[in-house]
Amino acid sequence: MSLDALLLDGMRFAAIHWDGVRLIASRDPIGLAPLFYRFVEGAVWLSTEVGPLLCLGPSAPDLEALSARAAFVPLDERTGWVGIHRVLPGSTLEIEVPGLAIRSTPYWRPESRFGTYRGNYADALSEFRARFGAAVNRCFEPGSAILLSGGVDSAAVAVTARANTGAASHLVHAHFSALPKTDERQYASAVASVVGLPLHVVSGLTAPWDICAELDTHGIPYNWLPYGMDEPILGHLAARKIGVALDGHDGDGVLGAPGGAVWGSLVFSGELRRVAAYAWRDGAKRAVRGIAADFVPPGFRPQRFRSPTYMDLVAPYLREPLRSRSLRDDIFRWGWPVNRWKRRQLQPLLPRAVISFEQKEIEAARAGIDLRHPFADRKLVEFLVSLPVSIKSDPGRAKPLLVDALGDMLPEVIYTRRKSDYMASVRERVEPRWCIDKVCASKIRLPHVEYTRLFEDRESHPEKLPLFFLVNLARVHEFARQACDLQHGLVNGRRHVGAV
């Protein structure tokens, strides 16, 4: 397939093309295939992992990029290693030879499709079911594993694969026996019963989080919480020599993130009959509160109705200009309803968001597993981003399109359930004070981090510190420390970060 054809319709690819003058590198729009590059001694090197590029010569930790990543506003092209960059998803990187001048240009612009759908709700349900079925078919192979979290997204993958292909799959679910708040076995078992297949339950990790082992595996300090599910599941599949697995990752994103100013967007769009119907269904008080929250800025509300966003809690630990940038990019911050809703729908498709697929790809590949994501299917994503608020979102229900389109196949307990508290596993594995101790022990100081406030709050109320932020800080500080060891040729009794 030619590069032009890939850019127009390609699903999952990392491509390199040479036309005699330029080297052109590109990745699929959702970033399912990683691709990194580095310039060394007048030559450009490309790889699907960072490790081989590190072997070309020493590289220092990129402290500015690490600081931005810890603050949830990453510099998308930068990996955390000085001079080692990523080709951005949905973009082409052109490198002129000679001279090695570079230019990165997006070829995929999902915002151009935003809100362009002109069908009605029944049409959208029919098209979603067809597109989702095609997405699952493209990912599924007989004997594939399906990762069942107990939620509606992974359940939809499992029932659709069984209905479309009739083939058996290996259903696997992680369970934390000591953490009842995370128990979702009844939901995963209900799905297994519907598809007529056994459910394989593995024990989730509850041991203290091991940053060193994690970084030794990845070589890049990705933003994620150590839930303790991926490692045992991938180990289980690798032991059984299962080479392909499907999951429901980012159904939350592309189906429409909750809390995205739906009431206000419906009003702004003139969907007053729909607003009235939802008010009748959910109660007038809820509708009035929802509309008021979407149209009234927090500064004009009574104090009891103001609540900080997560980035508001993180901001005191950042210095300028990173503090302002983190607040500006906060997708949960109040804004005019229609603009806020649009931003929430497009945010999951930005490079900084889809890099999570890159992380999952590398982690699974190291276990010998090809991890595939039906909700990241390009044709499905392009359809979902085209839907108006009146079709895509419901202020009183999560993922209405998915539930209404596939409700006849899903067990009722799945779409009437309440989401379990998987943060309980993170709280079990990560102690806030330990994270800050790790920051101190690293001897690394990142730019734009307010360490004085951080260390003071560690002594006064460590339990109130934002946990995800602490996880990120501890991770990037340990990463920088190990990267400095690597730069100076220090092994310290363990394998180099990123070595192959």
Order of alpha helices (4+ residues) and beta strands (2+ residues): alpha-beta-beta-beta-beta-alpha-alpha-beta-beta-beta-alpha-beta-alpha-beta-alpha-beta-alpha-alpha-beta-alpha-alpha-alpha-alpha-alpha-alpha-alpha-alpha-beta-alpha-alpha-alpha-alpha-alpha-alpha-alpha-alpha
